[in-house]
Amino acid sequence: MAESTSSKKRWLPLEANPDVMNQFLWGLGVPPNEAECCDVYGLDEELLEMVPKPVLAVLFLYPLTSQSEEERMKQDRETKDPSSTVYYMKQTVGNACGTIGLLHAIGNITSQIKLTEGSFLDKFFKSTSSMDPMQRALFLENDREMEVAHSVAATAGDTEATDDVNTHFICFACVDGQLYELDGRRAGPITHGASSPNSLLKDAARVIKKIIEKNPDSINFNVIAISKNV
């Protein structure tokens, strides 16, 4: 997963595995009866219909290629300052993109789920709510509790954990009627047009399809939805 940009610290990458992510989130303060991660098996409409609703956020794992990096730099030059209502943070730790993707997801749905009071995530978001994106990144970088929790989750997957990977997690969330792509390596959140809680999954799938189409030779893609338990 993507190299850090301002820190030599590196974590082991988080596996794109809903079971691993659920245990990670549930242990940090997302009650199991509030939300859970689940696989999205395909981007066709009938497969999207199989995903438990409502969908609160979408995580996407994709390969880093020279083409994707060129496009990232081009979009960064066009990125405007994010809305103050979007919870966004930079990535300063290598291979932390899975955890940052989850933090982007939960950070933008705290009004839709009830975090366990006094839990790690409850305290994390309260502590960082007034910080700017880089301050949030440094807060995470120096948080030993999160580093340990990430390490446990990273070694709990089905594949052997190694830091030599070339894939990257991003998050899609709906904030104030807009679909945002949240990636800690970017200049800021990327806006992808109008969206709603009811159409979030389909709207994110539309953007994800375009990314996949630009990398036809790769199979290293994975989509995970965070759905609210009702």
C-alpha positions as CSV (number, residue, x, y, z in Angstrom):
1,M,0.0,0.0,0.0
2,A,1.0,3.5,-0.5
3,E,4.2,4.9,1.0
4,S,3.9,7.5,3.6
5,T,4.8,11.0,2.6
6,S,6.2,12.6,5.7
7,S,7.1,9.8,8.1
8,K,9.5,6.8,8.1
9,K,7.0,4.8,10.2
10,R,5.4,1.9,8.4
11,W,2.7,-0.5,9.5
12,L,1.8,-3.9,8.0
13,P,-1.0,-3.6,5.5
14,L,-4.6,-4.4,6.4
15,E,-6.1,-7.2,4.5
16,A,-9.3,-6.5,2.4
17,N,-11.2,-9.0,4.6
18,P,-14.6,-8.0,6.1
19,D,-14.2,-10.4,9.0
20,V,-10.8,-8.8,10.0
21,M,-12.2,-5.3,9.6
22,N,-15.3,-6.1,11.7
23,Q,-13.2,-7.4,14.6
24,F,-11.0,-4.3,14.2
25,L,-13.9,-1.8,14.3
26,W,-15.9,-3.6,16.9
27,G,-12.9,-3.8,19.2
28,L,-12.3,0.0,18.8
29,G,-15.9,1.1,19.6
30,V,-18.3,0.4,16.7
31,P,-21.0,-1.8,18.3
32,P,-21.7,-5.0,16.2
33,N,-25.4,-4.1,16.2
34,E,-24.7,-0.7,14.7
35,A,-22.6,-1.5,11.6
36,E,-20.5,-4.2,9.9
37,C,-18.3,-4.6,6.8
38,C,-19.4,-6.9,4.0
39,D,-18.1,-8.0,0.6
40,V,-19.4,-6.5,-2.6
41,Y,-19.1,-9.4,-5.0
42,G,-19.6,-7.4,-8.2
43,L,-20.6,-4.0,-9.5
44,D,-23.5,-5.1,-11.7
45,E,-26.9,-3.9,-10.4
46,E,-28.1,-7.4,-9.3
47,L,-24.9,-8.0,-7.3
48,L,-25.1,-4.6,-5.7
49,E,-28.7,-5.5,-4.6
50,M,-27.3,-8.3,-2.6
51,V,-25.3,-6.0,-0.3
52,P,-27.1,-5.3,3.1
53,K,-28.7,-1.9,3.1
54,P,-28.4,0.9,4.1
55,V,-24.8,1.3,3.0
56,L,-23.0,3.9,5.0
57,A,-19.6,3.9,3.3
58,V,-17.6,2.0,0.7
59,L,-14.0,0.9,0.8
60,F,-12.1,0.2,-2.5
61,L,-8.7,-1.5,-2.8
62,Y,-7.0,-0.9,-6.1
63,P,-3.5,-1.4,-7.6
64,L,-1.1,1.5,-7.8
65,T,0.2,1.9,-11.3
66,S,2.1,4.6,-13.2
67,Q,-1.2,5.5,-14.8
68,S,-3.1,5.8,-11.5
69,E,-0.3,7.9,-10.0
70,E,-0.3,10.3,-13.0
71,E,-4.1,10.7,-12.6
72,R,-3.8,11.3,-8.9
73,M,-1.3,14.1,-9.5
74,K,-3.5,15.7,-12.1
75,Q,-6.6,15.5,-9.9
76,D,-4.6,17.0,-7.0
77,R,-3.9,20.1,-9.0
78,E,-7.6,20.6,-9.5
79,T,-8.7,19.7,-6.0
80,K,-10.4,22.5,-4.1
81,D,-10.5,23.0,-0.3
82,P,-12.9,20.4,1.2
83,S,-16.1,21.3,2.9
84,S,-15.6,21.7,6.7
85,T,-18.3,19.1,7.2
86,V,-16.2,16.3,5.6
87,Y,-14.0,14.4,8.0
88,Y,-10.7,14.0,6.2
89,M,-7.1,13.2,7.2
90,K,-3.8,12.9,5.5
91,Q,-1.7,9.7,5.5
92,T,1.8,9.9,7.0
93,V,2.3,6.3,7.9
94,G,3.3,3.8,5.2
95,N,0.7,1.0,4.7
96,A,-1.8,2.7,7.0
97,C,-4.3,3.3,4.1
98,G,-6.7,0.5,5.3
99,T,-7.0,2.0,8.8
100,I,-7.3,5.5,7.4
101,G,-10.0,4.3,5.0
102,L,-11.9,2.9,7.9
103,L,-11.4,6.2,9.9
104,H,-12.7,8.2,6.9
105,A,-15.7,5.9,6.8
106,I,-16.6,6.1,10.5
107,G,-15.6,9.7,10.8
108,N,-18.2,10.7,8.3
109,I,-21.1,8.6,9.7
110,T,-20.8,9.4,13.4
111,S,-24.3,11.0,13.2
112,Q,-25.7,7.7,11.8
113,I,-24.2,5.2,14.2
114,K,-23.7,5.3,17.9
115,L,-20.1,4.7,19.0
116,T,-19.5,3.1,22.4
117,E,-19.1,6.0,24.8
118,G,-15.5,6.2,26.0
119,S,-14.2,3.8,23.4
120,F,-11.1,4.4,21.4
121,L,-13.0,5.7,18.3
122,D,-15.3,7.8,20.4
123,K,-12.3,9.5,22.0
124,F,-10.4,9.7,18.7
125,F,-13.0,11.5,16.8
126,K,-13.8,13.9,19.7
127,S,-10.1,14.7,20.0
128,T,-9.5,15.3,16.3
129,S,-12.8,17.0,15.4
130,S,-11.3,20.5,15.3
131,M,-8.0,19.5,13.8
132,D,-6.9,20.0,10.2
133,P,-6.1,17.0,8.0
134,M,-2.3,17.0,8.8
135,Q,-2.9,17.4,12.5
136,R,-5.2,14.4,12.4
137,A,-2.5,12.4,10.6
138,L,0.2,13.2,13.1
139,F,-2.2,12.4,16.0
140,L,-2.8,9.0,14.5
141,E,0.9,8.5,13.8
142,N,1.7,9.0,17.5
143,D,-1.2,7.0,18.8
144,R,0.3,3.8,20.2
145,E,-3.1,2.2,21.0
146,M,-4.2,2.4,17.3
147,E,-0.8,1.2,16.1
148,V,-1.2,-1.9,18.3
149,A,-4.8,-2.5,17.2
150,H,-3.8,-2.1,13.6
151,S,-0.9,-4.6,14.0
152,V,-3.3,-7.2,15.5
153,A,-5.7,-6.8,12.7
154,A,-3.0,-6.9,10.0
155,T,-1.8,-10.2,11.2
156,A,-5.3,-11.7,11.6
157,G,-6.0,-12.2,7.9
158,D,-5.8,-15.2,5.7
159,T,-2.6,-14.1,3.8
160,E,0.8,-13.7,5.3
161,A,1.4,-10.1,6.3
162,T,4.2,-8.3,4.4
163,D,4.8,-4.6,3.9
164,D,5.9,-5.2,0.3
165,V,2.6,-4.5,-1.5
166,N,1.5,-2.1,-4.2
167,T,-2.2,-1.7,-3.6
168,H,-4.1,1.1,-1.9
169,F,-7.4,1.6,0.0
170,I,-9.7,4.6,-0.5
171,C,-13.1,5.4,1.0
172,F,-16.3,6.7,-0.6
173,A,-18.8,8.5,1.6
174,C,-21.8,10.7,1.1
175,V,-21.6,14.1,2.9
176,D,-24.2,16.9,2.5
177,G,-25.6,15.3,-0.7
178,Q,-22.2,14.8,-2.4
179,L,-20.2,11.7,-3.1
180,Y,-16.6,12.1,-1.8
181,E,-13.6,10.0,-2.5
182,L,-11.4,10.1,0.6
183,D,-7.7,9.2,0.2
184,G,-5.0,10.4,2.6
185,R,-2.5,10.7,-0.1
186,R,-4.5,13.3,-2.0
187,A,-4.5,17.0,-1.8
188,G,-8.0,16.7,-0.3
189,P,-11.3,15.0,-0.8
190,I,-12.4,14.5,-4.4
191,T,-16.0,15.3,-5.2
192,H,-17.9,13.0,-7.6
193,G,-21.2,14.7,-7.8
194,A,-24.6,14.4,-6.2
195,S,-25.4,11.4,-4.0
196,S,-27.6,10.3,-1.2
197,P,-27.6,7.6,1.5
198,N,-29.9,5.5,-0.7
199,S,-27.8,5.8,-3.8
200,L,-24.3,5.8,-2.2
201,L,-23.4,2.2,-3.2
202,K,-24.4,2.7,-6.8
203,D,-22.8,6.0,-7.1
204,A,-19.5,4.7,-5.7
205,A,-19.8,1.7,-8.0
206,R,-20.0,4.0,-11.0
207,V,-16.7,5.7,-10.0
208,I,-15.0,2.4,-9.2
209,K,-16.0,1.0,-12.6
210,K,-14.2,3.9,-14.3
211,I,-11.0,3.2,-12.2
212,I,-11.1,-0.5,-13.0
213,E,-11.6,0.2,-16.8
214,K,-8.4,2.2,-16.8
215,N,-6.5,-0.8,-15.4
216,P,-7.7,-3.7,-17.6
217,D,-4.7,-5.9,-17.0
218,S,-5.0,-6.0,-13.2
219,I,-7.2,-8.2,-11.0
220,N,-6.1,-6.6,-7.7
221,F,-9.4,-4.9,-6.9
222,N,-11.7,-5.4,-3.9
223,V,-14.8,-3.6,-2.8
224,I,-16.2,-3.6,0.8
225,A,-19.3,-1.9,2.0
226,I,-19.9,-0.7,5.6
227,S,-23.6,-1.3,6.2
228,K,-25.8,-0.3,9.1
229,N,-27.4,-3.1,11.0
230,V,-31.2,-2.5,11.2
